[in-house]
Amino acid sequence: MDWNRVQGNWKQFKGKVKARWGRFTDDELESVAGKRDELSGRIQEQYGVTKDEAEKQIKEFEKKVDREKH
C-alpha cells in the first residue's frame, strides 16, 4: 500500500480505518491524516498494544484493503 496515496485520499480511507479500529474519534482520525506512523501510535495508545502489534495490525489492514481493490 502506498501511504502517499493514502494521505492524498484520506477522506476515502478514513472510513475503512474507522471500520477496522472503531474506538477512534473523528478528531483522532483527522490528526492521523493518512500518516502511517501516526496511525501506529494511535493504535498503541487507544488499544494498549505494543508497537510490534500495532504494526502487525496495520500490515493485515493493508493486505485486506489491497485485496478489496482487485
N, C-alpha and C positions, 0 to 999 in steps of 0.2 A: 504494500500500500504506500502510495506517495503522499507523505504528510504535507508537502507543499500544496498539493491539490486539495487535501482535506481542509487546510487553512483557508484556501480560496473559496471553498464550497461549504463552509462551516454550518451555515443555516440548514443545509440539506443533511449533513452528517449528525447534527446535534440531536435530532430525533432518534437516530439509531443508537447514539451514545446513551441517551436518556432511557431508551428501552432496555439497554443492557445493564446500566448502573442507575437504577431508579431513585436512589437516595439523593442524587444531585439536584440542587435547586437550579432554577433558570439563571440566577446570578452566577452560580459556580460554573455553569456551562458557558456563560458569556466570558468569564475570566479565562477559561481554558482556550477558547478561540482557536481551536484546531491544533494547539501545540501539544505534541506527544508527551514531552517531559512534564508539562503542566498537568495533563490528564493522569499520568502515572502518580504524581504527587497527591492529586486529589483523591485518587482511588486509595492510596495508602492511608490518608487521613480519614476519609469517610468510612472505609470498611475495616480499618485496623489491620491491614496486611503489610507484609514486607515488600520491599522494592522488587525483589525477585518474583513474588506472587503477583504484584501489580503488572509487571512486565509480561508475565505468562498470560494473564487475563487479556491484556491488550493484544498480544500476538494471536490468541484464539479469536478475538473480536475481528482482527484484520483478516484472518482466514475466512471467517463467516461472511464478512462484507464482500471480500473478493469473490467468493463462490456465488453470492447473490447477483453479482454483475454479469456472470456468464450463464 
